[in-house]
Amino acid sequence: MMPESPPRPRRIRILREEVSRKIAAGEVIDRPFSILRELLDNAIDAGASAIDVFLEAGGLGRIRVVDDGAGMGREDLADCWKPHATSKIESEDDLLRVSTLGFRGEALASIAICSRLTITSCEAANEPAHRLEVVGGVVQGIEASHGRQGTVVDVAELFFNFPARKKFLRSVSAESSLCRAIFIDRAVSHPAITFRLFTDGEVKLSLPRASHVERISLSYPQQIDPRMLFESAARGNGFAAEVVAARPEVRRRDRKLIQVFVNRRRVSEYSLMQAAEYGFSGFVPGGWYPIAFVFIDIDPGLVDFNIHPAKKEVRFRNLPEVHSSVVAAVRAGLGTAKLSQSPFEPARLRKAVSAPAAGGGALPFLPPEKSLPPVQADTAGIRFLGQVFGVFLVFELSGRLLILDQHAAHERIIYERLGTRVPKLQEMLFPLSFDVSEEEEGRLEANLEDLAGMGIQIRRVGSRSYEITAISDDFRPLREDVLVELVRGAGGEEWREALRATAACRLAIKEGDAVDPMTARELCAQSLRLAVPRCPHGRPLWHELSEDELRKLVDRPPVTASGPGASSPPA
């Protein structure tokens, strides 16, 4: 008989409750800013009209949040810190229609495990206040206290019983910056609430009740001038989108000030950030990003926040519709923000051009495929001074020096034409064949008619195989691989505009092309009539300098009606 093998050690163990609770604490609470985030959410959900935040040592020493919302009685106070204790949901169905910032019932329990937690709360002015103290997850007591209506939550000595976790905290200044960012996130999305931030006894930020525009500019005083902001809105089925954005000339090298809020929560939703960027396409140059704050107010049944402990992520049932509405809101705002008045002021320049002269027509000395659309453009008020560096056309107009980017200006003019003209298709001598993926095939089949309307005729020749059989003259300069790539991406407004922009870029006069005086004046006149003084990629078409600005550059006195510095208008 074979001897029995010794029992193998067990690998799976059920953790003791005190251990599992500490692990759960780390899911929600890992830094001072995560504590502040949860406490601010609770204060807002309690209906506070004013919230004060006090930080000591960047939150490493103490975090204190004071609100004037609906406080708690003794019984609720005794239970509020326990795991999964919440006033926000009762049943599983409630998770499908969450309308509060908090709902998991984990935050206070997690905070209580890893700090010295004190909560003082009062339900109403004529009711007594009570004070609860919990240290390291152990109740120290609950007693009568003094206090006004609302709640005061005091969190001290974070991770005093988690020495390993404490080692990974950052410096006081770094933790303080993270806390400030969370404070601003909540303040920006709740402008009807007064917020104040105190750091080590000093008021660092005071934000009275305000409009969205005022709250955003006060929250980011170094980055945003309120005079440069505009508002716009759009609505959809079950949601509304509001956008507060800065004019295109106020731009950044990063996306930090493209922010999305859904039902007042700041979320990481790239699709909606991209929608804000796309709304600015044609206004902001490549490599730069706009400033835009997107606020989506949506039926809670159309979104799900129950996918991330900190509610940073959200799932939409109707994301494409929301995306389109954000784009529409940005575009509408740009259309009404009087962008043509600054910084290049084409409207004022347009007035400087006198009444149209007889005649007019296409630019005379460009090859036919590069000609501009015929207009009744007067050039009498424009004095062409020459071409510089093979890139810029220089003009004098009503006491201003105008420097025009010849390619960008011509590109924008063609781009506008491509959006309004009826294309004339010409059969290709040799059809251009290409294959597509299953996904591309579906989009292509749905957009064959749109493609023909834009000037590209396509026919199916086999399973996932197509041919371009006819195109308009506008698209003939495109390389075959570029044309095929654009066709493969068929579908949606973004694609149509990308096609127009690419074609306009290929058709426009290039850097280094010589431009004769008559063509230059015509190009300048047509540019001044454009509603949007930027190329399709967002670069400005021109820059202008006044005579006084030029005089200042060379230390000459400004122009006056008489006396030193007086000058006469150019002949």
C-alpha distance (Angstrom), angle and dihedral (degrees) to the residues before:
residue distance angle dihedral
M1 . . .
M2 3.79 . .
P3 3.82 116.2 .
E4 3.80 114.8 -110.1
S5 3.80 116.9 -104.5
P6 3.78 115.4 -116.6
P7 3.82 113.4 -101.8
R8 3.80 113.2 -90.5
P9 3.80 116.0 -120.2
R10 3.80 114.6 -101.4
R11 3.79 117.2 -111.3
I12 3.77 99.8 -168.2
R13 3.80 118.2 72.6
I14 3.75 133.5 172.3
L15 3.79 106.9 -124.0
R16 3.74 119.9 -126.4
E17 3.80 113.3 -104.9
E18 3.80 93.8 -112.8
V19 3.80 89.8 55.4
S20 3.80 96.4 45.3
R21 3.82 91.2 48.6
K22 3.79 90.7 55.4
I23 3.79 91.0 51.3
A24 3.81 90.7 49.5
A25 3.80 89.5 51.0
G26 3.78 89.5 62.1
E27 3.80 92.9 56.1
V28 3.79 92.4 69.3
I29 3.82 106.0 14.4
D30 3.79 117.3 51.0
R31 3.83 104.3 129.5
P32 3.83 138.7 20.7
F33 3.80 91.1 -100.2
S34 3.82 91.5 57.7
I35 3.82 89.2 55.2
L36 3.79 90.6 49.6
R37 3.80 90.4 48.2
E38 3.80 92.3 55.9
L39 3.81 94.8 43.3
L40 3.80 92.3 49.9
D41 3.81 90.2 49.7
N42 3.80 90.4 52.6
A43 3.80 92.2 49.1
I44 3.80 92.4 49.3
D45 3.80 92.2 46.5
A46 3.83 88.1 51.7
G47 3.81 88.8 63.2
A48 3.81 97.3 -109.0
S49 3.80 117.8 177.7
A50 3.82 92.5 -167.3
I51 3.81 130.3 30.1
D52 3.81 126.9 -173.9
V53 3.81 122.1 -166.2
F54 3.81 122.4 -162.2
L55 3.81 120.3 -168.4
E56 3.78 128.5 -172.3
A57 3.80 119.5 -167.3
G58 3.79 91.6 -6.2
G59 3.80 90.7 -55.2
L60 3.81 92.9 -55.5
G61 3.81 90.3 103.0
R62 3.79 101.0 34.1
I63 3.80 143.3 -18.3
R64 3.79 117.1 -162.0
V65 3.83 123.0 -179.6
V66 3.82 119.7 -172.6
D67 3.82 121.9 -170.6
D68 3.81 137.5 171.0
G69 3.80 95.7 -144.0
A70 3.79 131.2 115.5
G71 3.77 105.0 -46.8
M72 3.82 129.5 -157.6
G73 3.78 134.4 -104.1
R74 3.80 122.6 -131.3
E75 3.83 96.0 -88.0
D76 3.81 94.7 49.0
L77 3.79 91.0 44.4
A78 3.79 90.4 54.1
D79 3.82 91.1 54.7
C80 3.82 102.9 34.7
W81 3.81 96.1 89.2
K82 3.81 96.3 49.5
P83 3.85 120.6 106.2
H84 3.81 113.3 -82.3
A85 3.79 92.6 3.4
T86 3.81 106.7 146.7
S87 3.78 140.3 150.3
K88 3.80 92.9 -157.0
I89 3.80 105.9 74.5
E90 3.80 136.3 21.0
S91 3.81 108.0 176.1
E92 3.79 139.5 32.9
D93 3.80 89.3 -105.6
D94 3.80 89.9 60.7
L95 3.82 88.6 66.7
L96 3.80 87.6 66.9
R97 3.81 93.0 59.6
V98 3.80 106.1 33.8
S99 3.82 110.6 166.1
T100 3.82 100.1 168.8
L101 3.80 128.5 81.7
G102 3.80 92.1 -123.7
F103 3.77 128.2 37.7
R104 3.81 111.5 139.1
G105 3.81 98.0 85.7
E106 3.81 90.7 -139.2
A107 3.79 105.4 104.5
L108 3.81 103.8 76.3
A109 3.80 90.9 39.4
S110 3.80 90.3 53.6
I111 3.81 92.7 45.1
A112 3.82 91.3 49.1
I113 3.81 91.3 54.3
C114 3.81 95.6 55.5
S115 3.82 105.8 33.2
R116 3.78 147.3 29.3
L117 3.80 101.3 -86.3
T118 3.80 125.7 -166.6
I119 3.82 123.4 178.5
T120 3.80 123.8 -174.2
S121 3.79 115.7 -175.1
C122 3.80 141.2 170.3
E123 3.81 126.2 -171.6
A124 3.81 97.7 -154.2
A125 3.79 141.3 -3.2
N126 3.80 92.3 -101.2
E127 3.81 93.9 45.4
P128 3.83 127.1 87.1
A129 3.81 120.4 -104.6
H130 3.79 124.2 -129.2
R131 3.77 133.4 -156.8
L132 3.82 125.6 -145.1
E133 3.80 124.0 -167.4
V134 3.81 124.2 -167.1
V135 3.82 123.2 175.2
G136 3.79 120.3 -169.1
G137 3.78 91.4 -20.0
V138 3.82 94.9 -49.8
V139 3.81 120.7 112.7
Q140 3.80 111.5 -124.2
G141 3.77 95.1 -175.3
I142 3.80 148.7 -62.3
E143 3.79 120.6 -126.6
A144 3.78 144.8 160.6
S145 3.78 114.3 -81.4
H146 3.79 144.0 166.3
G147 3.76 123.1 -94.4
R148 3.78 146.7 122.6
Q149 3.81 125.9 -107.9
G150 3.77 110.8 -60.9
T151 3.79 136.3 41.3
V152 3.80 136.7 -70.6
V153 3.80 115.9 -161.0
D154 3.80 116.8 -168.6
V155 3.82 119.6 -170.7
A156 3.83 115.7 -175.3
E157 3.80 135.6 175.7
L158 3.79 97.4 13.3
F159 3.84 112.6 -148.5
F160 3.80 92.7 3.5
N161 3.83 85.8 147.5
F162 3.84 95.1 39.3
P163 3.83 102.8 66.0
A164 3.81 92.6 166.0
R165 3.82 91.5 54.1
K166 3.77 92.2 45.5
K167 3.81 91.1 59.9
F168 3.79 90.4 64.4
L169 3.80 96.0 56.2
R170 3.78 115.4 109.6
S171 3.78 130.7 -126.7
V172 3.80 122.5 -60.7
S173 3.82 91.8 -106.3
A174 3.82 92.8 49.0
E175 3.80 93.7 48.5
S176 3.79 90.3 45.1
S177 3.82 90.7 53.7
L178 3.79 91.3 51.8
C179 3.80 90.7 50.2
R180 3.79 91.0 49.6
A181 3.82 90.1 51.5
I182 3.81 91.9 53.8
F183 3.81 90.6 46.0
I184 3.82 90.2 52.9
D185 3.82 92.7 46.6
R186 3.79 91.0 57.5
A187 3.80 93.5 41.4
V188 3.81 93.2 50.8
S189 3.80 92.9 51.8
H190 3.83 94.4 45.3
P191 3.83 107.0 44.9
A192 3.82 92.2 159.6
I193 3.83 89.9 67.7
T194 3.80 122.7 77.2
F195 3.81 111.8 -127.1
R196 3.81 129.4 -169.7
L197 3.80 127.4 -177.8
F198 3.81 121.3 -158.5
T199 3.80 120.7 -172.1
D200 3.80 118.2 -168.1
G201 3.79 90.2 -21.7
E202 3.83 97.7 -46.8
V203 3.80 127.1 108.2
K204 3.80 105.6 -117.7
L205 3.78 100.2 170.5
S206 3.80 131.7 12.9
L207 3.79 116.7 -174.3
P208 3.81 116.7 -179.9
R209 3.78 121.9 -162.9
A210 3.79 106.9 -69.3
S211 3.80 148.1 147.9
H212 3.80 119.9 -77.7
V213 3.80 91.8 -101.8
E214 3.81 92.7 50.0
R215 3.81 93.3 44.8
I216 3.82 93.2 50.4
S217 3.80 94.2 47.7
L218 3.83 92.0 46.7
S219 3.80 91.1 48.0
Y220 3.82 92.7 51.8
P221 3.82 103.0 30.2
Q222 3.82 94.8 155.7
Q223 3.79 95.2 49.8
I224 3.80 105.5 34.4
D225 3.80 132.9 52.1
P226 3.85 108.6 -159.8
R227 3.80 89.9 -141.4
M228 3.80 88.6 65.4
L229 3.83 95.6 54.3
F230 3.79 127.9 96.2
E231 3.82 133.0 -175.3
S232 3.75 131.0 -140.6
A233 3.80 137.9 165.3
A234 3.78 143.4 -162.7
R235 3.79 134.2 -174.8
G236 3.77 134.9 -145.2
N237 3.76 141.1 171.2
G238 3.79 104.3 -50.4
F239 3.78 97.5 -11.9
A240 3.79 145.9 68.0
A241 3.80 127.1 -150.2
E242 3.79 124.3 -153.1
V243 3.79 122.3 -173.9
V244 3.79 126.8 -165.2
A245 3.79 108.8 -173.1
A246 3.79 142.1 161.6
R247 3.76 124.2 -116.2
P248 3.82 113.8 -91.0
E249 3.80 94.8 -104.0
V250 3.83 88.1 64.7
R251 3.80 100.4 72.5
R252 3.78 141.5 143.8
R253 3.79 141.4 -144.3
D254 3.82 91.4 -125.7
R255 3.81 139.3 44.0
K256 3.81 96.2 -118.9
L257 3.79 92.7 115.1
I258 3.78 95.7 47.0
Q259 3.78 97.7 93.7
V260 3.80 131.3 171.4
F261 3.80 125.2 -157.1
V262 3.79 122.1 -173.2
N263 3.80 115.9 -167.1
R264 3.82 86.5 -15.8
R265 3.81 94.9 -52.9
R266 3.79 120.7 118.1
V267 3.81 105.6 -126.4
S268 3.78 137.5 -176.1
E269 3.79 98.6 -123.4
Y270 3.80 108.7 151.5
S271 3.79 94.3 -174.2
L272 3.80 92.0 62.4
M273 3.81 92.7 43.3
Q274 3.79 86.3 52.7
A275 3.81 89.6 49.7
A276 3.81 90.1 57.1
E277 3.81 90.5 48.6
Y278 3.78 91.6 48.2
G279 3.78 91.0 50.8
F280 3.83 87.0 60.1
S281 3.81 94.5 47.1
G282 3.77 108.3 127.0
F283 3.80 90.4 27.8
V284 3.82 103.9 59.9
P285 3.83 119.4 51.1
G286 3.78 122.3 -121.6
G287 3.79 114.0 -83.2
W288 3.82 91.3 31.6
Y289 3.80 129.3 92.2
P290 3.81 131.5 -151.6
I291 3.78 128.3 -123.4
A292 3.80 107.5 -114.4
F293 3.79 135.1 156.3
V294 3.80 113.4 -162.0
F295 3.80 119.8 -162.4
I296 3.80 117.5 -169.5
D297 3.80 118.0 -170.1
I298 3.81 105.2 -169.8
D299 3.78 138.9 168.4
P300 3.85 104.6 -91.1
G301 3.79 88.6 -131.7
L302 3.82 89.7 65.9
V303 3.83 95.7 57.0
D304 3.79 137.8 50.3
F305 3.79 121.0 -150.0
N306 3.79 94.8 168.6
I307 3.82 94.1 97.2
H308 3.81 103.6 82.0
P309 3.84 129.9 44.4
A310 3.80 91.5 -131.1
K311 3.84 94.4 40.0
K312 3.81 90.4 -121.4
E313 3.79 93.3 136.4
V314 3.78 131.0 56.3
R315 3.79 136.9 -173.8
F316 3.81 119.6 -142.0
R317 3.77 127.3 -155.7
N318 3.81 90.7 -156.7
L319 3.82 104.7 30.2
P320 3.86 96.4 145.4
E321 3.81 90.7 55.8
V322 3.80 92.4 47.2
H323 3.82 90.0 47.4
S324 3.82 91.4 52.7
S325 3.80 91.9 48.3
V326 3.81 92.3 52.9
V327 3.81 90.1 51.4
A328 3.80 90.0 48.3
A329 3.81 92.3 49.0
V330 3.81 92.4 51.3
R331 3.80 92.4 47.0
A332 3.80 91.9 48.2
G333 3.80 90.5 50.4
L334 3.78 92.6 49.5
G335 3.78 89.2 49.8
T336 3.81 93.1 56.2
A337 3.81 100.5 35.3
K338 3.83 93.8 87.9
L339 3.79 89.5 -120.6
S340 3.77 90.7 167.6
Q341 3.80 90.1 69.7
S342 3.82 97.9 65.1
P343 2.89 144.9 80.3
F344 3.81 95.0 -15.0
E345 3.80 99.4 25.3
P346 3.82 100.1 -152.7
A347 3.80 92.2 169.4
R348 3.80 90.6 64.3
L349 3.77 90.8 44.6
R350 3.79 91.0 50.0
K351 3.81 88.9 57.3
A352 3.78 88.8 55.0
V353 3.80 90.5 63.3
S354 3.80 108.4 87.0
A355 3.81 125.6 -129.3
P356 3.82 116.2 -55.8
A357 3.75 116.0 -82.3
A358 3.77 123.2 -136.6
G359 3.76 117.0 -85.9
G360 3.77 123.9 15.2
G361 3.77 129.8 158.4
A362 3.78 145.3 154.0
L363 3.78 120.5 -22.6
P364 3.78 103.8 -79.7
F365 3.80 104.5 -147.7
L366 3.80 102.7 43.6
P367 3.81 123.1 95.3
P368 3.83 111.1 -96.2
E369 3.80 94.8 -106.0
K370 3.81 89.6 56.3
S371 3.80 98.2 45.8
L372 3.78 119.3 127.4
P373 3.81 119.7 -125.2
P374 3.80 112.9 -87.5
V375 3.81 115.0 -98.3
Q376 3.76 138.5 167.4
A377 3.81 90.6 -110.2
D378 3.80 120.0 167.7
T379 3.79 115.9 -152.1
A380 3.81 97.8 177.4
G381 3.80 93.6 109.3
I382 3.81 94.4 48.0
R383 3.79 121.4 86.2
F384 3.81 111.1 -163.2
L385 3.82 110.7 -146.0
G386 3.80 100.1 -179.5
Q387 3.79 149.0 -84.9
V388 3.82 119.3 -67.2
F389 3.83 127.1 -156.6
G390 3.80 90.0 -15.5
V391 3.82 88.4 -79.3
F392 3.80 111.6 69.4
L393 3.80 132.5 59.6
V394 3.81 113.1 -153.2
F395 3.82 122.5 -150.7
E396 3.78 139.3 173.8
L397 3.79 114.8 -140.1
S398 3.84 127.2 168.5
G399 3.78 97.0 -30.7
R400 3.83 94.0 -40.3
L401 3.78 131.6 107.8
L402 3.80 108.6 -137.7
I403 3.82 121.0 -161.8
L404 3.81 111.4 -166.5
D405 3.81 126.3 -165.2
Q406 3.81 99.6 -134.6
H407 3.83 97.0 -155.9
A408 3.80 96.2 43.1
A409 3.81 92.6 47.9
H410 3.80 94.8 47.9
E411 3.81 90.0 43.8
R412 3.82 92.3 56.0
I413 3.80 92.8 47.3
I414 3.82 91.4 52.5
Y415 3.81 91.3 44.1
E416 3.80 90.3 56.5
R417 3.81 91.1 47.2
L418 3.80 92.3 52.0
G419 3.79 89.3 56.3
T420 3.81 94.7 54.2
R421 3.81 108.9 29.6
V422 3.83 126.8 93.8
P423 3.82 105.0 -124.1
K424 3.80 122.5 -130.9
L425 3.80 110.2 -141.8
Q426 3.79 121.5 -143.2
E427 3.79 123.1 -165.4
M428 3.81 114.9 -111.7
L429 3.79 114.7 -123.7
F430 3.80 89.4 -139.5
P431 3.85 114.3 25.4
L432 3.80 114.4 -130.4
S433 3.83 111.2 -121.2
F434 3.80 125.4 -155.3
D435 3.81 141.0 159.1
V436 3.80 128.5 -131.1
S437 3.79 138.7 -161.0
E438 3.80 122.2 -108.4
E439 3.81 91.3 -100.0
E440 3.82 92.7 47.0
E441 3.80 89.8 48.7
G442 3.79 91.9 57.4
R443 3.81 92.9 50.3
L444 3.79 92.4 44.0
E445 3.81 94.0 51.8
A446 3.80 89.4 50.5
N447 3.82 92.4 51.4
L448 3.83 105.1 39.5
E449 3.80 91.3 108.8
D450 3.81 92.7 48.1
L451 3.79 90.5 49.6
A452 3.81 91.4 53.1
G453 3.79 89.5 48.4
M454 3.80 89.5 54.5
G455 3.80 93.0 48.7
I456 3.83 106.7 -90.2
Q457 3.81 119.2 105.5
I458 3.81 116.8 -162.6
R459 3.80 134.4 -179.0
R460 3.78 132.1 -167.9
V461 3.81 114.7 -117.3
G462 3.81 101.4 172.8
S463 3.77 146.1 -26.0
R464 3.82 104.4 -30.9
S465 3.81 89.5 -16.7
Y466 3.81 124.8 118.3
E467 3.80 141.8 168.8
I468 3.77 131.5 -145.8
T469 3.81 101.4 -135.9
A470 3.80 103.7 172.3
I471 3.79 137.7 14.1
S472 3.78 137.7 177.9
D473 3.80 121.7 -107.6
D474 3.79 88.5 -105.9
F475 3.79 91.8 71.0
R476 3.82 100.7 39.4
P477 3.84 94.3 93.3
L478 3.83 90.7 59.5
R479 3.80 116.5 104.4
E480 3.80 112.5 -112.8
D481 3.81 93.5 -116.3
V482 3.82 91.5 50.1
L483 3.80 91.8 48.6
V484 3.82 92.7 49.5
E485 3.80 92.1 47.4
L486 3.79 91.3 52.6
V487 3.80 91.7 48.4
R488 3.81 91.3 50.3
G489 3.80 89.1 57.3
A490 3.80 92.8 55.1
G491 3.77 116.0 148.2
G492 3.78 135.2 78.0
E493 3.79 137.6 25.0
E494 3.81 93.2 -76.5
W495 3.78 90.8 59.9
R496 3.82 93.7 48.9
E497 3.77 92.0 52.2
A498 3.81 92.5 45.8
L499 3.81 88.8 54.2
R500 3.80 92.2 49.9
A501 3.81 92.3 46.0
T502 3.80 93.8 49.8
A503 3.79 92.8 48.0
A504 3.81 92.2 46.9
C505 3.80 91.0 51.3
R506 3.82 92.0 52.4
L507 3.81 93.6 45.4
A508 3.81 98.6 47.2
I509 3.78 125.3 93.7
K510 3.78 110.6 -91.1
E511 3.76 137.4 -129.6
G512 3.77 106.7 -81.0
D513 3.83 96.2 26.7
A514 3.80 111.6 131.4
V515 3.82 114.2 -120.2
D516 3.82 122.0 -161.1
P517 3.84 121.1 -139.0
M518 3.80 96.4 -104.1
T519 3.80 92.9 50.0
A520 3.81 90.6 45.5
R521 3.81 93.4 53.3
E522 3.81 90.9 47.1
L523 3.81 91.0 49.7
C524 3.79 91.1 49.9
A525 3.82 93.3 47.8
Q526 3.81 92.9 50.4
S527 3.80 91.7 45.7
L528 3.79 91.2 55.2
R529 3.80 89.3 56.1
L530 3.80 94.4 55.9
A531 3.79 116.2 111.7
V532 3.83 91.4 -145.0
P533 3.84 113.2 43.9
R534 3.81 94.1 -157.4
C535 3.79 135.4 87.1
P536 3.84 117.8 -109.2
H537 3.80 88.3 -94.6
G538 3.80 93.2 54.7
R539 3.80 102.7 -102.5
P540 3.82 116.0 137.8
L541 3.80 115.3 -107.6
W542 3.77 96.1 -139.8
H543 3.76 148.6 -2.8
E544 3.77 124.8 -140.1
L545 3.79 136.2 -158.0
S546 3.78 128.2 -167.0
E547 3.77 122.9 -134.3
D548 3.80 89.2 -109.4
E549 3.80 90.9 53.8
L550 3.80 90.7 50.9
R551 3.79 91.4 48.0
K552 3.80 90.2 51.4
L553 3.82 90.1 54.0
V554 3.82 89.8 60.2
D555 3.81 96.6 35.8
R556 3.81 95.5 -108.0
P557 3.83 121.0 145.6
P558 3.83 116.0 -101.5
V559 3.77 123.4 -96.2
T560 3.83 113.4 -85.6
A561 3.76 134.1 177.1
S562 3.80 89.7 -107.9
G563 3.78 139.7 -5.5
P564 3.82 128.3 39.1
G565 3.75 114.0 1.9
A566 3.80 94.1 20.0
S567 3.77 113.1 146.3
S568 3.75 139.4 178.3
P569 3.79 125.1 -125.1
P570 3.79 114.2 -95.6
A571 3.72 118.5 -90.2
